[in-house]
Amino acid sequence: MSVRLAHIAVLLALTTFAAGIGGIAATWRIADREFRDVLDEDLANNTDLIAELVALDGFTLTGEALRDLLADVFDDDDASLWITVYDLSSDSHVSNFDHDIRYDGNEDGAVELNFAGHPWQGFREDESHYVVQVMRRADVYDDVRDEFLEDIVTPVLVGSGVNLALIGILIAFFLWPVSRLARQLESRSASSLAPLDVRTPATEVRVLRDVINELIGDVEDV
């Protein structure tokens, strides 16, 4: 069985390309999962913190008190966050967004709701007679996630492209003169004593060319 170097080079290039695409896809999926876990853990921790703070003695369930509390927990007024505190003892609630959604009695944990035309996801935690619900807009989360993943994947994509280009240049650098040498040998007649003319910076190919030309010269001198 005979195999041309060009076929091996194409196979190597395709394999490298497939490996690069596979690596990028794997990086995207892993980073997506890790980023989601980090955001969910942060949101769950903030839910627990707010629940503990509202359960402290002296907390009054008012909109102003909630705004002050949120200002202490979060750096700024984040419109992508929806926080509601339910007071089970008085069947009332306060929230950073006006709404009439009553507590549904479900247990603590992950929550998904639709509100103001947007999907929301977050967590719920009860403390004493209060239930704290902290949620983030899912579409805003997706935008933040995509920007984060682009920052990770873009360098990987560029690096893979550069590596593929370097491999292509390296293959062409050595393969082209070898292929040209093979074509010259295949196309010449058995009686031809013309020297091979293959110009290349590759030392190995030049040595092979010179040796063959020396042999041709020896035959011509006989």
Secondary structure, 3 states (H helix, E strand, C coil): CCCCHHHHHHHHHHHHHHHHHHHHHHHHHHHHHHHHHHHHHHHHHHHHHHHHHHCCCCCCCCHHHHHHHHHHHCCCCCCCEEEEEEECCCCEEEECCCCCCCCCCCCCEEEEEEECCEEEEEEEEEECCEEEEEEEEHHHHHHHHHHHHHHHHHHHHHHHHHHHHHHHHHHHHHHHHHHHHHHHHHHCCCCCCCCCCCCCCCHHHHHHHHHHHHHHHHHHHC
